[in-house]
Amino acid sequence: MTAQPSTAAATAEALPVDQLLEWGDAHTDPEVQDQAARARATLVGLRRRHAADAELTAITSEAEELEQRLAELRARQAELTPAKKATKKQAVQRDYEPATVRAWAKDNGVDCPATGRVPKAVVEAWRTAAQNRGRS
């Protein structure tokens, strides 16, 4: 047979926390008063933690909503923004140094502009001369 809790014990379990703490504060036994004080401090800590967790949950939820809205706005912005034309020229891959070809052209009386692109005919003449020098 299991023991039934006494009426006094059942009443104590159903007693609201505030009333229990007031009873502990007013008790004549210093140990009971100390337990009431520790329980009150623990409850304060729990209430603070509960409030912080609730606020953190709300912040996380709001942040997720804002991130979703920002993604929607960025997608819409991308739809409305006109496509940009490529304005940068890609670097030209050369197998020669323009300064070397210009110097050769000047030394050999070949007309070559001092700036800008080296004309293809000048580059071909330089290559031909270089090949001929290699055979000699």
ZINOR-V768733 format. One record per backbone hydrogen bond with DSSP energy under -1.0 kcal/mol. CO is the residue of the C=O (numbers start at 1). NH is the residue of the N-H. If there is no record, write none. Layout:
CO:NH
CO:NH
This chain:
6:10
7:11
8:12
9:13
10:14
16:20
17:21
18:22
19:23
20:24
21:25
22:26
29:33
30:34
31:35
32:36
33:37
34:38
35:39
36:40
37:41
38:42
39:43
40:44
41:45
42:46
43:47
44:48
45:49
46:50
47:51
48:52
49:53
50:54
51:55
52:56
53:57
54:58
55:59
56:60
57:61
58:62
59:63
60:64
61:65
62:66
63:67
64:68
65:69
66:70
67:71
68:72
69:73
70:74
71:75
72:76
73:77
74:78
75:79
76:80
77:81
97:101
98:102
99:103
100:104
101:105
102:106
103:107
104:108
105:110
106:109
119:123
120:124
121:125
122:126
123:127
124:128
125:129
126:130
127:131
128:132
129:133
130:134
131:135
132:136
